């Protein structure tokens, strides 16, 4: 099986001319078999003559150009048509005459430029051939020539349809690829925003607080240690994210654990934000990326826009869904809790993609409340 796959892969890597060559060779072999002689296209009144040396050349002229039917479709059609004309005028009526419909389909499917001139030249050549065959003694009525011409035209139309279908499929794949790239860029930007914003915000808040602690060396050392720990965690998270973006990285990302959610809350507390954290139900040890990001973004906004304000995080684990609510009271710094809106917009997209519900708005009491309902079993 492995050897067969290697042969198939090797064959696919061959030039298109090499891959198109077996069909014309098979057609030549069939045309030379005694049982197939005289079984090609024939107009009434034109007698069939025995094969001679010229017949072999005519068969080769009709068949071998099919090897370049995709690379040079116009050249292929011209040579095959010339061989077909000689075949009919000489009266060989070889089986190889079926190469003409194949050449027409290939030209219709693969010819990119000068399509109308090629069609006009082919039509004029057919008229000349019909006149020549009629003068050689054929007793076909004009309608038969017309029917045969229309049949050849159908071959061209089939090729054109294949070309159009192929172009439409290529366009669909291009649009799918563009949409995939756009979605991937959005996902990367969202992940970078979630990871970088939270850690950097915590570091900025901690560094600002450190300026006022010069008279308390113990607290200053504790604050600077927290800044260092936050920076190390940011570097670790960024490395993990870059590993996931590496095409050679096959491991599936691990969903955050309940312990990591507690670490996130504790990190925010160390940055000077009073956070009350309560959990109801059991998570099974796994919280899910979306739940983790909702809490992370809400705590980041609390640090940025309501520093020092009381923040309450409530998580309810249920059998069918998990709900989370983060409410933040106004703090020493107030502003628009949404900021640019990118973080909250990303959260809404995450939750909506899982079939959940998301809201973020100011409550009547002045608290800013972030709520999310996430279906159970969603670790994305």
Number of C-alpha atoms within 10 A of each C-alpha: 6 7 8 9 10 11 12 11 11 10 13 12 11 10 10 15 16 13 14 18 17 14 15 20 16 12 21 21 14 16 24 17 10 8 10 15 19 20 15 16 16 18 19 13 13 20 18 17 13 11 15 10 7 13 21 15 12 23 28 19 23 32 30 22 23 30 21 21 26 18 18 17 23 25 16 26 27 20 19 29 24 17 23 27 22 19 25 24 18 18 22 28 29 28 22 31 27 16 25 24 20 20 30 30 27 28 28 25 23 21 20 11 9 9 13 9 10 16 17 11 12 16 15 12 15 18 15 13 19 22 12 15 22 20 11 16 13 17 13 15 10 10 9 12 17 13 11 13 15 12 13 19 18 15 20 22 16 17 23 20 15 17 20 14 13 14 12 12 12 12 12 12 12 12 12 12 12 12 12 12 12 12 12 13 12 13 14 15 14 18 17 16 15 20 20 17 19 24 24 16 20 27 22 15 19 23 17 13 16 19 10 10 14 12 9 10 11 10 13 19 14 13 22 16 13 19 24 14 15 23 17 13 14 19 15 12 16 16 12 12 16 13 15 15 12 9 7 8 11 9 8 7 13 11 17 19 17 18 12 15 20 12 12 17 21 16 19 25 18 18 25 17 24 20 22 15 15 10 13 12 11 14 18 9 12 18 25 22 17 21 24 21 21 26 23 21 23 28 30 24 24 30 29 24 21 25 24 21 22 17 26 17 20 16 21 16 18 15 11 9 14 23 20 20 20 25 26 30 20 20 19 9 13 15 12 12 23 18 12 9 11 14 22 21 14 21 24 19 15 23 22 15 12 17 12 19 17 20 14 20 14 14 13 7 7 12 19 23 20 22 18 24 20 26 18 18 14 18 17 17
